[in-house]
Amino acid sequence: MTTATELPHWEATPEDLKAATREIKAAIRARIEASGRTVEEIWEVVTAQLTEKVEEIEAAKARGENVWPVIEYTDIEAGTVTPEQLAYLKSRGCVVIRGHFPREQALQWDQDIVDYVERNHFFEDYKGPADDFFGSVGSKPEIFPVYWSPAQMQARQSDRMANVQSFLNHLWTYESEGKQWFDPDRDSLYPDRIRRRPPGASSGGLGAHLDPGTLDLWMTEAYQQAFRHLFDGSVEAYDPWDASFRTDGPQYPGTTMCSVFRTFQGWTALSDMAHDQGVLHTVPIPEAMAYLMLRPLLDDVAEDDMCGTTVNQVFPAIEQWHPLLMRALVGIPDVQAGDSVWWHCDMIHSVAPVTDQQGWGNVMYIPAAPWCGRNARYADKVRAAFEAGESPSDFPEEHYERTWPDRFQPSQLNATGRRGLGMPPQG
Ligand SMILES: [Fe+2]
């Protein structure tokens, strides 16, 4: 495509963030205007479309309906998810998979993790939170910087996990422009941590934010191509399920970065959790990204401001700039141990505060991170971390498991595990 207005781009974090912000905002505005439409006209289209969805969600909430789609794992495995269920899932961009694992299996994994960290004297050795991404109160951590327990690896390489990841990945368009952007049937086993929040815990929760990137979303060439329809006046063609140009580009480093491309973020419940006990909320509208990306271009935002988004902090979704979207924030329904929860990678999410929590709040974070250029590069680092029992490079360098003899061993990898770590099949 030839355009009258090419966008400047920065493949690494610009030295002068404010200058780059001024420059890119002016360039995107000019590019939109080259289409014959103004930014204000585009904004009208976006807000009209989103207002309709927000009102639909508000009405469903007011009727006491469950806004989150719920799909039974057995239907995924049997291929009997209906077209209506699929359409609803795509409309909301998030889902609870019921019975993803048998409840007893999940409760056993939860106990196995406790045994694993206790056997290895984790609580005696724990040095406190190494980052402030998740706050921690009290003497025991809620987020365990533990990546290589047998329980986590068994879940990551299980057929049930592979089936769900594949099902979710196929909701995306992964072939276009003569290229396959990712392999929907091969996951890269992105290792993440565990949360165990005990009964009686009080937590301030986590503010609404999104995780796919920060200023790089506007400033790198790959993201500019991925969001091309938002930046060139053809916003009606923007498709949040199109993976084109998203799976190979660079990202600006930061303490909260996720190096891989995830189609969905997710976690698997290791305890039963009631919907009012400090659980995950989302704005279940995948198209909301259009609003988030275009809002800074309006003229009530300072020229050097991206509505508060900057490097090294999560992308905030806030009442001041995103009031329409915040009206649609909605929590998950009650879940049981063994259910899993998934949300589109661009989706606004938060964790509600809780006081004197009833029951446990235990999850293991396992997303869908299908094989692609970016994820293959990170898999090299993951494999090295796995072999050494180290913290993966996206996370603080805590390395508690280096000396733990009973961490998951390479000999225990199955075919899915080996493929996910970029290792050759066992010969
Ligand atoms: Fe997040």
Residues whose N, C-alpha, C, O or C-beta is under 5 A from the ligand:
A	BS01	LIG	D211
